[in-house]
Amino acid sequence: MSKYILVADDREGIRDLLTFLLDSLRYQVRTAVNGLEVLALLREELPQLAVVDLKMPEINGIQLMEKIREYAPDLP
C-alpha cells in the first residue's frame, strides 16, 4: 500500500481544508470529486486511508464504500 490519504468530497472547500490540514501534518494527499474518480484512483494505487463524503454525485459514499470493500477489504 502507498503512503497517501484519499479525500473524496464534491465540495471544493472541504477537499481543500482537509488537504491543507493533512498536508500540514506531512501526509501525502490525493483528492477526488466523486465516486467515479475514487474508483479510478484505487485502480492506480491503494491509499492507507480513505476519507469519503456520504453525499456525492454519481456514486454516494455508502455505495462507494461497498465498492471499496470489494477492492480493499481492510482499507480504513
All heavy atoms as a GROMACS GRO file, in nm:
protein
  611
    1MET      N    1   0.082  -0.119   0.000
    1MET     CA    2   0.000   0.000   0.000
    1MET      C    3   0.086   0.125   0.000
    1MET      O    4   0.191   0.128   0.059
    1MET     CB    5  -0.087   0.002   0.126
    1MET     CG    6  -0.230  -0.032   0.102
    1MET     SD    7  -0.328   0.002   0.247
    1MET     CE    8  -0.441  -0.131   0.231
    2SER      N    9   0.036   0.224  -0.065
    2SER     CA   10   0.107   0.352  -0.072
    2SER      C   11   0.094   0.425   0.061
    2SER      O   12   0.025   0.382   0.151
    2SER     CB   13   0.046   0.436  -0.184
    2SER     OG   14   0.109   0.560  -0.188
    3LYS      N   15   0.159   0.538   0.067
    3LYS     CA   16   0.154   0.619   0.188
    3LYS      C   17   0.079   0.747   0.163
    3LYS      O   18   0.130   0.855   0.186
    3LYS     CB   19   0.295   0.646   0.238
    3LYS     CG   20   0.366   0.521   0.282
    3LYS     CD   21   0.500   0.553   0.338
    3LYS     CE   22   0.568   0.425   0.384
    3LYS     NZ   23   0.697   0.447   0.442
    4TYR      N   24  -0.042   0.736   0.112
    4TYR     CA   25  -0.122   0.856   0.092
    4TYR      C   26  -0.262   0.837   0.150
    4TYR      O   27  -0.307   0.726   0.172
    4TYR     CB   28  -0.127   0.898  -0.056
    4TYR     CG   29  -0.223   0.821  -0.143
    4TYR    CD1   30  -0.352   0.867  -0.163
    4TYR    CD2   31  -0.184   0.705  -0.208
    4TYR    CE1   32  -0.441   0.798  -0.244
    4TYR    CE2   33  -0.272   0.637  -0.289
    4TYR     CZ   34  -0.400   0.683  -0.307
    4TYR     OH   35  -0.488   0.615  -0.387
    5ILE      N   36  -0.328   0.950   0.176
    5ILE     CA   37  -0.465   0.951   0.223
    5ILE      C   38  -0.551   1.003   0.109
    5ILE      O   39  -0.519   1.104   0.047
    5ILE     CB   40  -0.480   1.041   0.348
    5ILE    CG1   41  -0.399   0.981   0.463
    5ILE    CG2   42  -0.627   1.055   0.386
    5ILE    CD1   43  -0.395   1.068   0.587
    6LEU      N   44  -0.659   0.933   0.083
    6LEU     CA   45  -0.753   0.972  -0.021
    6LEU      C   46  -0.867   1.051   0.041
    6LEU      O   47  -0.931   1.003   0.136
    6LEU     CB   48  -0.807   0.849  -0.092
    6LEU     CG   49  -0.916   0.870  -0.194
    6LEU    CD1   50  -0.868   0.962  -0.306
    6LEU    CD2   51  -0.962   0.737  -0.251
    7VAL      N   52  -0.891   1.171  -0.008
    7VAL     CA   53  -1.000   1.256   0.038
    7VAL      C   54  -1.099   1.272  -0.077
    7VAL      O   55  -1.062   1.322  -0.183
    7VAL     CB   56  -0.949   1.395   0.084
    7VAL    CG1   57  -1.066   1.488   0.116
    7VAL    CG2   58  -0.856   1.382   0.204
    8ALA      N   59  -1.222   1.228  -0.056
    8ALA     CA   60  -1.325   1.236  -0.160
    8ALA      C   61  -1.442   1.318  -0.110
    8ALA      O   62  -1.509   1.282  -0.013
    8ALA     CB   63  -1.372   1.096  -0.198
    9ASP      N   64  -1.465   1.431  -0.176
    9ASP     CA   65  -1.577   1.519  -0.142
    9ASP      C   66  -1.608   1.604  -0.264
    9ASP      O   67  -1.517   1.650  -0.332
    9ASP     CB   68  -1.542   1.609  -0.023
    9ASP     CG   69  -1.665   1.667   0.043
    9ASP    OD1   70  -1.744   1.734  -0.027
    9ASP    OD2   71  -1.682   1.647   0.164
   10ASP      N   72  -1.736   1.625  -0.292
   10ASP     CA   73  -1.773   1.705  -0.409
   10ASP      C   74  -1.762   1.855  -0.382
   10ASP      O   75  -1.769   1.934  -0.476
   10ASP     CB   76  -1.914   1.668  -0.457
   10ASP     CG   77  -2.020   1.687  -0.352
   10ASP    OD1   78  -1.994   1.656  -0.234
   10ASP    OD2   79  -2.131   1.731  -0.386
   11ARG      N   80  -1.743   1.893  -0.257
   11ARG     CA   81  -1.729   2.035  -0.225
   11ARG      C   82  -1.581   2.073  -0.217
   11ARG      O   83  -1.506   2.019  -0.134
   11ARG     CB   84  -1.800   2.066  -0.095
   11ARG     CG   85  -1.953   2.053  -0.111
   11ARG     CD   86  -2.024   2.068   0.019
   11ARG     NE   87  -1.990   1.950   0.100
   11ARG     CZ   88  -2.030   1.929   0.223
   11ARG    NH1   89  -2.103   2.020   0.283
   11ARG    NH2   90  -1.997   1.821   0.288
   12GLU      N   91  -1.543   2.166  -0.301
   12GLU     CA   92  -1.404   2.207  -0.311
   12GLU      C   93  -1.348   2.258  -0.178
   12GLU      O   94  -1.234   2.228  -0.141
   12GLU     CB   95  -1.389   2.315  -0.418
   12GLU     CG   96  -1.248   2.358  -0.442
   12GLU     CD   97  -1.236   2.462  -0.552
   12GLU    OE1   98  -1.338   2.520  -0.594
   12GLU    OE2   99  -1.122   2.485  -0.596
   13GLY      N  100  -1.427   2.336  -0.105
   13GLY     CA  101  -1.380   2.391   0.022
   13GLY      C  102  -1.345   2.284   0.124
   13GLY      O  103  -1.245   2.295   0.195
   14ILE      N  104  -1.426   2.181   0.131
   14ILE     CA  105  -1.399   2.069   0.224
   14ILE      C  106  -1.272   1.996   0.181
   14ILE      O  107  -1.186   1.965   0.264
   14ILE     CB  108  -1.518   1.972   0.230
   14ILE    CG1  109  -1.645   2.043   0.277
   14ILE    CG2  110  -1.485   1.851   0.316
   14ILE    CD1  111  -1.641   2.090   0.420
   15ARG      N  112  -1.262   1.966   0.051
   15ARG     CA  113  -1.141   1.898   0.000
   15ARG      C  114  -1.016   1.981   0.030
   15ARG      O  115  -0.916   1.928   0.077
   15ARG     CB  116  -1.150   1.876  -0.152
   15ARG     CG  117  -1.234   1.761  -0.194
   15ARG     CD  118  -1.214   1.726  -0.342
   15ARG     NE  119  -1.196   1.839  -0.431
   15ARG     CZ  120  -1.295   1.907  -0.488
   15ARG    NH1  121  -1.421   1.874  -0.465
   15ARG    NH2  122  -1.269   2.009  -0.568
   16ASP      N  123  -1.025   2.110   0.003
   16ASP     CA  124  -0.909   2.198   0.026
   16ASP      C  125  -0.871   2.204   0.173
   16ASP      O  126  -0.753   2.200   0.207
   16ASP     CB  127  -0.937   2.338  -0.026
   16ASP     CG  128  -0.941   2.347  -0.178
   16ASP    OD1  129  -0.901   2.249  -0.245
   16ASP    OD2  130  -0.986   2.451  -0.229
   17LEU      N  131  -0.970   2.214   0.261
   17LEU     CA  132  -0.942   2.222   0.404
   17LEU      C  133  -0.878   2.093   0.455
   17LEU      O  134  -0.775   2.096   0.524
   17LEU     CB  135  -1.071   2.250   0.483
   17LEU     CG  136  -1.056   2.251   0.635
   17LEU    CD1  137  -0.960   2.361   0.680
   17LEU    CD2  138  -1.192   2.268   0.701
   18LEU      N  139  -0.935   1.978   0.419
   18LEU     CA  140  -0.878   1.851   0.463
   18LEU      C  141  -0.738   1.831   0.406
   18LEU      O  142  -0.648   1.784   0.476
   18LEU     CB  143  -0.968   1.735   0.423
   18LEU     CG  144  -1.098   1.724   0.503
   18LEU    CD1  145  -1.190   1.619   0.443
   18LEU    CD2  146  -1.068   1.693   0.648
   19THR      N  147  -0.720   1.869   0.280
   19THR     CA  148  -0.588   1.857   0.219
   19THR      C  149  -0.487   1.945   0.291
   19THR      O  150  -0.375   1.902   0.322
   19THR     CB  151  -0.594   1.894   0.069
   19THR    OG1  152  -0.683   1.804   0.004
   19THR    CG2  153  -0.457   1.887   0.005
   20PHE      N  154  -0.525   2.068   0.320
   20PHE     CA  155  -0.437   2.160   0.391
   20PHE      C  156  -0.398   2.104   0.529
   20PHE      O  157  -0.280   2.104   0.566
   20PHE     CB  158  -0.504   2.297   0.408
   20PHE     CG  159  -0.425   2.392   0.491
   20PHE    CD1  160  -0.316   2.460   0.438
   20PHE    CD2  161  -0.458   2.414   0.624
   20PHE    CE1  162  -0.242   2.548   0.516
   20PHE    CE2  163  -0.385   2.501   0.703
   20PHE     CZ  164  -0.277   2.567   0.649
   21LEU      N  165  -0.497   2.057   0.603
   21LEU     CA  166  -0.469   2.005   0.738
   21LEU      C  167  -0.381   1.880   0.734
   21LEU      O  168  -0.285   1.870   0.811
   21LEU     CB  169  -0.600   1.975   0.810
   21LEU     CG  170  -0.686   2.096   0.845
   21LEU    CD1  171  -0.822   2.050   0.898
   21LEU    CD2  172  -0.616   2.184   0.946
   22LEU      N  173  -0.414   1.787   0.646
   22LEU     CA  174  -0.334   1.664   0.637
   22LEU      C  175  -0.194   1.693   0.584
   22LEU      O  176  -0.095   1.635   0.631
   22LEU     CB  177  -0.405   1.562   0.550
   22LEU     CG  178  -0.533   1.505   0.612
   22LEU    CD1  179  -0.614   1.429   0.507
   22LEU    CD2  180  -0.502   1.417   0.731
   23ASP      N  181  -0.184   1.784   0.489
   23ASP     CA  182  -0.053   1.823   0.435
   23ASP      C  183   0.032   1.888   0.543
   23ASP      O  184   0.153   1.865   0.550
   23ASP     CB  185  -0.072   1.916   0.315
   23ASP     CG  186   0.058   1.947   0.246
   23ASP    OD1  187   0.126   1.851   0.203
   23ASP    OD2  188   0.094   2.067   0.235
   24SER      N  189  -0.030   1.969   0.629
   24SER     CA  190   0.045   2.035   0.736
   24SER      C  191   0.099   1.933   0.837
   24SER      O  192   0.196   1.960   0.907
   24SER     CB  193  -0.041   2.140   0.807
   24SER     OG  194  -0.141   2.079   0.885
   25LEU      N  195   0.036   1.815   0.840
   25LEU     CA  196   0.085   1.706   0.926
   25LEU      C  197   0.178   1.613   0.849
   25LEU      O  198   0.214   1.506   0.897
   25LEU     CB  199  -0.034   1.628   0.982
   25LEU     CG  200  -0.125   1.706   1.075
   25LEU    CD1  201  -0.251   1.626   1.105
   25LEU    CD2  202  -0.052   1.742   1.203
   26ARG      N  203   0.214   1.655   0.730
   26ARG     CA  204   0.310   1.586   0.643
   26ARG      C  205   0.259   1.455   0.583
   26ARG      O  206   0.335   1.364   0.555
   26ARG     CB  207   0.443   1.564   0.714
   26ARG     CG  208   0.506   1.694   0.760
   26ARG     CD  209   0.646   1.672   0.810
   26ARG     NE  210   0.697   1.790   0.876
   26ARG     CZ  211   0.762   1.888   0.814
   26ARG    NH1  212   0.781   1.883   0.686
   26ARG    NH2  213   0.807   1.991   0.881
   27TYR      N  214   0.128   1.449   0.561
   27TYR     CA  215   0.071   1.335   0.489
   27TYR      C  216   0.062   1.370   0.342
   27TYR      O  217   0.033   1.485   0.306
   27TYR     CB  218  -0.069   1.302   0.541
   27TYR     CG  219  -0.072   1.242   0.678
   27TYR    CD1  220  -0.110   1.318   0.788
   27TYR    CD2  221  -0.037   1.110   0.699
   27TYR    CE1  222  -0.112   1.264   0.916
   27TYR    CE2  223  -0.039   1.054   0.826
   27TYR     CZ  224  -0.077   1.132   0.934
   27TYR     OH  225  -0.079   1.078   1.059
   28GLN      N  226   0.083   1.271   0.258
   28GLN     CA  227   0.059   1.289   0.116
   28GLN      C  228  -0.090   1.269   0.094
   28GLN      O  229  -0.149   1.174   0.147
   28GLN     CB  230   0.140   1.188   0.035
   28GLN     CG  231   0.125   1.205  -0.113
   28GLN     CD  232   0.206   1.103  -0.190
   28GLN    OE1  233   0.275   1.020  -0.134
   28GLN    NE2  234   0.196   1.110  -0.320
   29VAL      N  235  -0.154   1.355   0.017
   29VAL     CA  236  -0.299   1.351  -0.002
   29VAL      C  237  -0.330   1.350  -0.152
   29VAL      O  238  -0.269   1.425  -0.229
   29VAL     CB  239  -0.367   1.474   0.063
   29VAL    CG1  240  -0.518   1.470   0.043
   29VAL    CG2  241  -0.333   1.482   0.210
   30ARG      N  242  -0.427   1.268  -0.188
   30ARG     CA  243  -0.484   1.271  -0.322
   30ARG      C  244  -0.633   1.295  -0.305
   30ARG      O  245  -0.693   1.248  -0.208
   30ARG     CB  246  -0.458   1.141  -0.397
   30ARG     CG  247  -0.309   1.121  -0.424
   30ARG     CD  248  -0.281   0.994  -0.496
   30ARG     NE  249  -0.317   1.009  -0.637
   30ARG     CZ  250  -0.303   0.913  -0.726
   30ARG    NH1  251  -0.255   0.796  -0.692
   30ARG    NH2  252  -0.338   0.933  -0.852
   31THR      N  253  -0.692   1.368  -0.398
   31THR     CA  254  -0.833   1.403  -0.384
   31THR      C  255  -0.915   1.355  -0.503
   31THR      O  256  -0.861   1.332  -0.611
   31THR     CB  257  -0.851   1.556  -0.370
   31THR    OG1  258  -0.805   1.620  -0.488
   31THR    CG2  259  -0.778   1.610  -0.248
   32ALA      N  260  -1.045   1.342  -0.476
   32ALA     CA  261  -1.141   1.306  -0.580
   32ALA      C  262  -1.268   1.386  -0.558
   32ALA      O  263  -1.305   1.416  -0.444
   32ALA     CB  264  -1.170   1.157  -0.575
   33VAL      N  265  -1.336   1.418  -0.667
   33VAL     CA  266  -1.459   1.497  -0.662
   33VAL      C  267  -1.583   1.409  -0.650
   33VAL      O  268  -1.685   1.452  -0.597
   33VAL     CB  269  -1.469   1.587  -0.788
   33VAL    CG1  270  -1.600   1.661  -0.794
   33VAL    CG2  271  -1.353   1.684  -0.792
   34ASN      N  272  -1.573   1.286  -0.698
   34ASN     CA  273  -1.689   1.196  -0.692
   34ASN      C  274  -1.643   1.051  -0.685
   34ASN      O  275  -1.523   1.023  -0.693
   34ASN     CB  276  -1.781   1.219  -0.814
   34ASN     CG  277  -1.710   1.194  -0.945
   34ASN    OD1  278  -1.646   1.092  -0.965
   34ASN    ND2  279  -1.723   1.290  -1.036
   35GLY      N  280  -1.739   0.962  -0.671
   35GLY     CA  281  -1.708   0.821  -0.655
   35GLY      C  282  -1.637   0.760  -0.774
   35GLY      O  283  -1.552   0.671  -0.758
   36LEU      N  284  -1.670   0.806  -0.893
   36LEU     CA  285  -1.604   0.752  -1.012
   36LEU      C  286  -1.455   0.784  -1.012
   36LEU      O  287  -1.373   0.700  -1.050
   36LEU     CB  288  -1.671   0.805  -1.138
   36LEU     CG  289  -1.817   0.763  -1.159
   36LEU    CD1  290  -1.874   0.828  -1.284
   36LEU    CD2  291  -1.829   0.612  -1.166
   37GLU      N  292  -1.420   0.904  -0.968
   37GLU     CA  293  -1.278   0.941  -0.957
   37GLU      C  294  -1.208   0.856  -0.852
   37GLU      O  295  -1.093   0.815  -0.871
   37GLU     CB  296  -1.262   1.089  -0.923
   37GLU     CG  297  -1.286   1.181  -1.038
   37GLU     CD  298  -1.253   1.326  -1.005
   37GLU    OE1  299  -1.182   1.353  -0.905
   37GLU    OE2  300  -1.300   1.413  -1.080
   38VAL      N  301  -1.277   0.829  -0.742
   38VAL     CA  302  -1.219   0.744  -0.638
   38VAL      C  303  -1.186   0.606  -0.695
   38VAL      O  304  -1.075   0.554  -0.675
   38VAL     CB  305  -1.314   0.729  -0.517
   38VAL    CG1  306  -1.264   0.623  -0.420
   38VAL    CG2  307  -1.330   0.862  -0.446
   39LEU      N  308  -1.280   0.547  -0.765
   39LEU     CA  309  -1.257   0.413  -0.821
   39LEU      C  310  -1.141   0.414  -0.919
   39LEU      O  311  -1.061   0.320  -0.922
   39LEU     CB  312  -1.385   0.362  -0.887
   39LEU     CG  313  -1.502   0.338  -0.791
   39LEU    CD1  314  -1.626   0.297  -0.868
   39LEU    CD2  315  -1.466   0.236  -0.685
   40ALA      N  316  -1.128   0.520  -0.997
   40ALA     CA  317  -1.014   0.531  -1.090
   40ALA      C  318  -0.882   0.539  -1.013
   40ALA      O  319  -0.784   0.473  -1.051
   40ALA     CB  320  -1.031   0.652  -1.180
   41LEU      N  321  -0.879   0.616  -0.905
   41LEU     CA  322  -0.758   0.627  -0.824
   41LEU      C  323  -0.722   0.494  -0.759
   41LEU      O  324  -0.605   0.458  -0.749
   41LEU     CB  325  -0.773   0.736  -0.717
   41LEU     CG  326  -0.774   0.879  -0.767
   41LEU    CD1  327  -0.811   0.975  -0.654
   41LEU    CD2  328  -0.638   0.916  -0.824
   42LEU      N  329  -0.822   0.421  -0.713
   42LEU     CA  330  -0.797   0.293  -0.648
   42LEU      C  331  -0.736   0.192  -0.745
   42LEU      O  332  -0.659   0.105  -0.704
   42LEU     CB  333  -0.926   0.235  -0.590
   42LEU     CG  334  -0.985   0.310  -0.471
   42LEU    CD1  335  -1.115   0.244  -0.427
   42LEU    CD2  336  -0.887   0.316  -0.355
   43ARG      N  337  -0.770   0.204  -0.872
   43ARG     CA  338  -0.711   0.114  -0.972
   43ARG      C  339  -0.562   0.142  -0.992
   43ARG      O  340  -0.487   0.054  -1.028
   43ARG     CB  341  -0.785   0.127  -1.105
   43ARG     CG  342  -0.922   0.064  -1.101
   43ARG     CD  343  -0.991   0.071  -1.237
   43ARG     NE  344  -1.131   0.041  -1.220
   43ARG     CZ  345  -1.229   0.130  -1.224
   43ARG    NH1  346  -1.202   0.256  -1.247
   43ARG    NH2  347  -1.353   0.093  -1.206
   44GLU      N  348  -0.523   0.267  -0.968
   44GLU     CA  349  -0.382   0.305  -0.982
   44GLU      C  350  -0.300   0.261  -0.862
   44GLU      O  351  -0.193   0.204  -0.877
   44GLU     CB  352  -0.368   0.457  -0.997
   44GLU     CG  353  -0.425   0.513  -1.123
   44GLU     CD  354  -0.419   0.665  -1.124
   44GLU    OE1  355  -0.344   0.725  -1.045
   44GLU    OE2  356  -0.492   0.724  -1.205
   45GLU      N  357  -0.350   0.294  -0.741
   45GLU     CA  358  -0.275   0.268  -0.620
   45GLU      C  359  -0.367   0.282  -0.499
   45GLU      O  360  -0.443   0.377  -0.489
   45GLU     CB  361  -0.161   0.371  -0.611
   45GLU     CG  362  -0.066   0.350  -0.500
   45GLU     CD  363   0.050   0.448  -0.505
   45GLU    OE1  364   0.034   0.560  -0.558
   45GLU    OE2  365   0.158   0.412  -0.455
   46LEU      N  366  -0.358   0.188  -0.407
   46LEU     CA  367  -0.443   0.192  -0.288
   46LEU      C  368  -0.386   0.289  -0.185
   46LEU      O  369  -0.265   0.289  -0.161
   46LEU     CB  370  -0.454   0.054  -0.225
   46LEU     CG  371  -0.532  -0.050  -0.303
   46LEU    CD1  372  -0.527  -0.184  -0.231
   46LEU    CD2  373  -0.675  -0.007  -0.325
   47PRO      N  374  -0.471   0.369  -0.122
   47PRO     CA  375  -0.425   0.458  -0.015
   47PRO      C  376  -0.415   0.381   0.117
   47PRO      O  377  -0.459   0.267   0.128
   47PRO     CB  378  -0.537   0.561  -0.007
   47PRO     CG  379  -0.659   0.485  -0.046
   47PRO     CD  380  -0.613   0.387  -0.151
   48GLN      N  381  -0.362   0.447   0.217
   48GLN     CA  382  -0.361   0.391   0.352
   48GLN      C  383  -0.493   0.417   0.423
   48GLN      O  384  -0.531   0.344   0.513
   48GLN     CB  385  -0.247   0.449   0.435
   48GLN     CG  386  -0.112   0.397   0.396
   48GLN     CD  387  -0.006   0.444   0.492
   48GLN    OE1  388   0.005   0.564   0.520
   48GLN    NE2  389   0.072   0.352   0.544
   49LEU      N  390  -0.562   0.524   0.381
   49LEU     CA  391  -0.686   0.565   0.445
   49LEU      C  392  -0.772   0.637   0.342
   49LEU      O  393  -0.718   0.713   0.260
   49LEU     CB  394  -0.656   0.660   0.562
   49LEU     CG  395  -0.773   0.729   0.630
   49LEU    CD1  396  -0.855   0.629   0.710
   49LEU    CD2  397  -0.724   0.840   0.720
   50ALA      N  398  -0.902   0.617   0.346
   50ALA     CA  399  -0.994   0.689   0.259
   50ALA      C  400  -1.093   0.767   0.345
   50ALA      O  401  -1.158   0.711   0.433
   50ALA     CB  402  -1.068   0.593   0.167
   51VAL      N  403  -1.102   0.897   0.320
   51VAL     CA  404  -1.199   0.984   0.387
   51VAL      C  405  -1.302   1.019   0.280
   51VAL      O  406  -1.270   1.089   0.184
   51VAL     CB  407  -1.132   1.112   0.442
   51VAL    CG1  408  -1.235   1.201   0.509
   51VAL    CG2  409  -1.019   1.076   0.538
   52VAL      N  410  -1.425   0.970   0.299
   52VAL     CA  411  -1.525   0.976   0.192
   52VAL      C  412  -1.650   1.048   0.240
   52VAL      O  413  -1.708   1.013   0.344
   52VAL     CB  414  -1.561   0.833   0.146
   52VAL    CG1  415  -1.669   0.836   0.042
   52VAL    CG2  416  -1.438   0.761   0.094
   53ASP      N  417  -1.694   1.147   0.163
   53ASP     CA  418  -1.820   1.217   0.188
   53ASP      C  419  -1.936   1.122   0.157
   53ASP      O  420  -1.930   1.044   0.062
   53ASP     CB  421  -1.827   1.340   0.098
   53ASP     CG  422  -1.953   1.423   0.118
   53ASP    OD1  423  -2.017   1.412   0.223
   53ASP    OD2  424  -1.987   1.499   0.026
   54LEU      N  425  -2.041   1.128   0.235
   54LEU     CA  426  -2.156   1.040   0.212
   54LEU      C  427  -2.244   1.087   0.097
   54LEU      O  428  -2.304   1.007   0.027
   54LEU     CB  429  -2.241   1.027   0.339
   54LEU     CG  430  -2.176   0.953   0.454
   54LEU    CD1  431  -2.269   0.951   0.574
   54LEU    CD2  432  -2.136   0.813   0.415
   55LYS      N  433  -2.251   1.219   0.077
   55LYS     CA  434  -2.339   1.273  -0.026
   55LYS      C  435  -2.256   1.329  -0.141
   55LYS      O  436  -2.211   1.443  -0.137
   55LYS     CB  437  -2.427   1.383   0.032
   55LYS     CG  438  -2.524   1.333   0.137
   55LYS     CD  439  -2.607   1.447   0.190
   55LYS     CE  440  -2.701   1.398   0.297
   55LYS     NZ  441  -2.784   1.506   0.350
   56MET      N  442  -2.236   1.245  -0.243
   56MET     CA  443  -2.162   1.287  -0.362
   56MET      C  444  -2.242   1.247  -0.485
   56MET      O  445  -2.320   1.152  -0.480
   56MET     CB  446  -2.025   1.219  -0.368
   56MET     CG  447  -1.928   1.266  -0.264
   56MET     SD  448  -1.762   1.200  -0.291
   56MET     CE  449  -1.788   1.025  -0.264
   57PRO      N  450  -2.219   1.316  -0.596
   57PRO     CA  451  -2.286   1.276  -0.720
   57PRO      C  452  -2.225   1.148  -0.777
   57PRO      O  453  -2.118   1.106  -0.734
   57PRO     CB  454  -2.259   1.395  -0.813
   57PRO     CG  455  -2.137   1.459  -0.761
   57PRO     CD  456  -2.137   1.436  -0.612
   58GLU      N  457  -2.294   1.091  -0.873
   58GLU     CA  458  -2.251   0.969  -0.942
   58GLU      C  459  -2.271   0.846  -0.854
   58GLU      O  460  -2.358   0.766  -0.879
   58GLU     CB  461  -2.106   0.975  -0.991
   58GLU     CG  462  -2.068   1.097  -1.068
   58GLU     CD  463  -2.138   1.110  -1.201
   58GLU    OE1  464  -2.180   1.009  -1.257
   58GLU    OE2  465  -2.151   1.224  -1.248
   59ILE      N  466  -2.188   0.831  -0.752
   59ILE     CA  467  -2.197   0.720  -0.657
   59ILE      C  468  -2.190   0.781  -0.518
   59ILE      O  469  -2.094   0.851  -0.487
   59ILE     CB  470  -2.079   0.622  -0.676
   59ILE    CG1  471  -2.076   0.565  -0.818
   59ILE    CG2  472  -2.086   0.510  -0.574
   59ILE    CD1  473  -1.954   0.482  -0.848
   60ASN      N  474  -2.291   0.755  -0.434
   60ASN     CA  475  -2.285   0.815  -0.300
   60ASN      C  476  -2.182   0.743  -0.214
   60ASN      O  477  -2.130   0.637  -0.251
   60ASN     CB  478  -2.424   0.821  -0.235
   60ASN     CG  479  -2.476   0.685  -0.192
   60ASN    OD1  480  -2.404   0.601  -0.139
   60ASN    ND2  481  -2.605   0.663  -0.214
   61GLY      N  482  -2.153   0.799  -0.099
   61GLY     CA  483  -2.048   0.747  -0.013
   61GLY      C  484  -2.071   0.605   0.035
   61GLY      O  485  -1.976   0.526   0.046
   62ILE      N  486  -2.194   0.569   0.064
   62ILE     CA  487  -2.225   0.432   0.110
   62ILE      C  488  -2.199   0.333  -0.003
   62ILE      O  489  -2.132   0.230   0.017
   62ILE     CB  490  -2.371   0.421   0.159
   62ILE    CG1  491  -2.397   0.519   0.275
   62ILE    CG2  492  -2.404   0.278   0.198
   62ILE    CD1  493  -2.317   0.492   0.400
   63GLN      N  494  -2.250   0.362  -0.122
   63GLN     CA  495  -2.226   0.275  -0.237
   63GLN      C  496  -2.077   0.265  -0.268
   63GLN      O  497  -2.026   0.157  -0.301
   63GLN     CB  498  -2.300   0.328  -0.360
   63GLN     CG  499  -2.450   0.325  -0.348
   63GLN     CD  500  -2.518   0.409  -0.455
   63GLN    OE1  501  -2.466   0.513  -0.496
   63GLN    NE2  502  -2.634   0.364  -0.500
   64LEU      N  503  -2.010   0.377  -0.256
   64LEU     CA  504  -1.867   0.380  -0.282
   64LEU      C  505  -1.791   0.292  -0.185
   64LEU      O  506  -1.703   0.215  -0.225
   64LEU     CB  507  -1.816   0.524  -0.276
   64LEU     CG  508  -1.667   0.542  -0.300
   64LEU    CD1  509  -1.628   0.490  -0.438
   64LEU    CD2  510  -1.630   0.688  -0.285
   65MET      N  511  -1.825   0.300  -0.056
   65MET     CA  512  -1.756   0.217   0.043
   65MET      C  513  -1.779   0.069   0.016
   65MET      O  514  -1.690  -0.013   0.038
   65MET     CB  515  -1.799   0.256   0.185
   65MET     CG  516  -1.748   0.392   0.229
   65MET     SD  517  -1.569   0.416   0.205
   65MET     CE  518  -1.502   0.288   0.307
   66GLU      N  519  -1.898   0.033  -0.031
   66GLU     CA  520  -1.924  -0.107  -0.066
   66GLU      C  521  -1.830  -0.152  -0.178
   66GLU      O  522  -1.776  -0.262  -0.174
   66GLU     CB  523  -2.070  -0.126  -0.106
   66GLU     CG  524  -2.165  -0.112   0.010
   66GLU     CD  525  -2.311  -0.106  -0.029
   66GLU    OE1  526  -2.342  -0.102  -0.152
   66GLU    OE2  527  -2.397  -0.104   0.061
   67LYS      N  528  -1.812  -0.065  -0.278
   67LYS     CA  529  -1.722  -0.098  -0.388
   67LYS      C  530  -1.576  -0.101  -0.342
   67LYS      O  531  -1.498  -0.186  -0.385
   67LYS     CB  532  -1.739   0.003  -0.502
   67LYS     CG  533  -1.872  -0.011  -0.573
   67LYS     CD  534  -1.881   0.084  -0.690
   67LYS     CE  535  -2.014   0.073  -0.759
   67LYS     NZ  536  -2.034  -0.052  -0.828
   68ILE      N  537  -1.539  -0.009  -0.253
   68ILE     CA  538  -1.402  -0.007  -0.200
   68ILE      C  539  -1.375  -0.136  -0.124
   68ILE      O  540  -1.267  -0.194  -0.134
   68ILE     CB  541  -1.380   0.117  -0.110
   68ILE    CG1  542  -1.374   0.243  -0.196
   68ILE    CG2  543  -1.252   0.103  -0.028
   68ILE    CD1  544  -1.369   0.372  -0.117
   69ARG      N  545  -1.472  -0.184  -0.048
   69ARG     CA  546  -1.456  -0.308   0.028
   69ARG      C  547  -1.428  -0.428  -0.063
   69ARG      O  548  -1.357  -0.519  -0.025
   69ARG     CB  549  -1.580  -0.338   0.113
   69ARG     CG  550  -1.597  -0.243   0.227
   69ARG     CD  551  -1.496  -0.273   0.337
   69ARG     NE  552  -1.500  -0.167   0.435
   69ARG     CZ  553  -1.397  -0.091   0.466
   69ARG    NH1  554  -1.282  -0.107   0.408
   69ARG    NH2  555  -1.407   0.004   0.557
   70GLU      N  556  -1.483  -0.426  -0.184
   70GLU     CA  557  -1.455  -0.533  -0.280
   70GLU      C  558  -1.309  -0.529  -0.323
   70GLU      O  559  -1.246  -0.633  -0.341
   70GLU     CB  560  -1.543  -0.518  -0.404
   70GLU     CG  561  -1.691  -0.541  -0.379
   70GLU     CD  562  -1.775  -0.507  -0.501
   70GLU    OE1  563  -1.719  -0.489  -0.612
   70GLU    OE2  564  -1.897  -0.496  -0.485
   71TYR      N  565  -1.255  -0.409  -0.339
   71TYR     CA  566  -1.116  -0.387  -0.383
   71TYR      C  567  -1.016  -0.408  -0.270
   71TYR      O  568  -0.914  -0.469  -0.289
   71TYR     CB  569  -1.104  -0.243  -0.431
   71TYR     CG  570  -1.078  -0.224  -0.576
   71TYR    CD1  571  -1.132  -0.310  -0.671
   71TYR    CD2  572  -1.002  -0.118  -0.621
   71TYR    CE1  573  -1.110  -0.290  -0.805
   71TYR    CE2  574  -0.980  -0.097  -0.756
   71TYR     CZ  575  -1.034  -0.183  -0.847
   71TYR     OH  576  -1.011  -0.161  -0.979
   72ALA      N  577  -1.050  -0.348  -0.157
   72ALA     CA  578  -0.956  -0.345  -0.044
   72ALA      C  579  -1.034  -0.360   0.085
   72ALA      O  580  -1.067  -0.261   0.150
   72ALA     CB  581  -0.877  -0.215  -0.046
   73PRO      N  582  -1.064  -0.483   0.125
   73PRO     CA  583  -1.149  -0.505   0.242
   73PRO      C  584  -1.095  -0.448   0.374
   73PRO      O  585  -1.172  -0.419   0.465
   73PRO     CB  586  -1.162  -0.657   0.251
   73PRO     CG  587  -1.077  -0.714   0.146
   73PRO     CD  588  -1.022  -0.605   0.062
   74ASP      N  589  -0.965  -0.430   0.383
   74ASP     CA  590  -0.906  -0.381   0.509
   74ASP      C  591  -0.877  -0.232   0.509
   74ASP      O  592  -0.822  -0.180   0.605
   74ASP     CB  593  -0.777  -0.458   0.538
   74ASP     CG  594  -0.803  -0.605   0.561
   74ASP    OD1  595  -0.912  -0.640   0.613
   74ASP    OD2  596  -0.717  -0.687   0.524
   75LEU      N  597  -0.915  -0.162   0.401
   75LEU     CA  598  -0.885  -0.019   0.393
   75LEU      C  599  -0.972   0.060   0.491
   75LEU      O  600  -1.094   0.052   0.486
   75LEU     CB  601  -0.912   0.032   0.250
   75LEU     CG  602  -0.887   0.180   0.225
   75LEU    CD1  603  -0.739   0.212   0.239
   75LEU    CD2  604  -0.935   0.217   0.088
   76PRO      N  605  -0.908   0.132   0.584
   76PRO     CA  606  -0.988   0.211   0.679
   76PRO      C  607  -1.040   0.339   0.615
   76PRO      O  608  -0.988   0.389   0.522
   76PRO     CB  609  -0.887   0.244   0.792
   76PRO     CG  610  -0.752   0.224   0.732
   76PRO     CD  611  -0.767   0.135   0.613
   0.00000   0.00000   0.00000
